[in-house]
């Protein structure tokens, strides 16, 4: 896991991001330069930061950078430790037509494949086949939000009467990505449902990919929003506050070595997606639309207005000079 965020592709950008975060939270958390974060501060930490902590190097005390990760990032790197259901030698088969599978953050693994027949699938942290296929068939919806679906060969996710939904999650404050939704296959992928809605997820398929919906297909983004506040004073001693707001779109990316086919009886809407394939085909029974999602940076400066009493004080001070 070389980078904490996909939009920080270089070490320099990542370090700057971590140091900027430290500037944002140090007053709120009451951080002191040189002191490590306390247990209470770690619980309240909602951003990844680098903080300088005193350490003894030989006979000299120095300030050393220490990386502190928020709970959301830890969850993203180390998936939730829910119950594990697995077949170490053969295919994992789960047949529970009246139940929803994966609701407790389950990890579902099969060495030679995973087959799930259920009422629905929701909340699983991982569905993985080491050397086979992942085949899921449900009556109701398949919710992949925060789930990794991994297969050495093919992946087929079919909902007869429900939807296929996948959305990368963000933390409560909406400024950091939490659990990422990923689908990765060494072979082909098929998603089939009434509606297919995928926001901010990552799909990597070696061969052909197909998305089919009897209703609508929506491929979009997940947004995070960060604000920075800087205070400075004018020559006349008035306080100005500059607020910088950054809105970042975490796009849905589909990367494949074969063709990509999107077919819906209703509408097909794509917003800010990144698609890479040998051939891309989009068919809709109604309308088809595609929009670009822009990252936005806005800066506003709020100036403190002087009162008549303030200017009166200034004139009195000038008289003293």
Secondary structure, 3 states (H helix, E strand, C coil): CCCCCCCCCCHHHHHHHHHHHHHHHHHHHCCCCECCCCHHHHHHCCCCEEEEEEEEECCEEEEEEEEECCHHHHHHHCCCCCCEEEECCCCEEEEEEEEEECCCCCEEEECCCEEEEEEEEECCCEEEECCCCEEEEECCCEECCCCEEEECCCEEEEECCCCEEEECCECCCCCCECCCCEEEECCCEEEEECCEEEECCEEEECCCEEEEECCCEEEECEEEEEEEEEEEECCCCCEEEEEEEEEEEECCEEEECCEEEEEECCCEEEECCEEECCEEEEEECCCEEEECCCCEEEEEEEECCCCHHHHHHHHHHHHHC
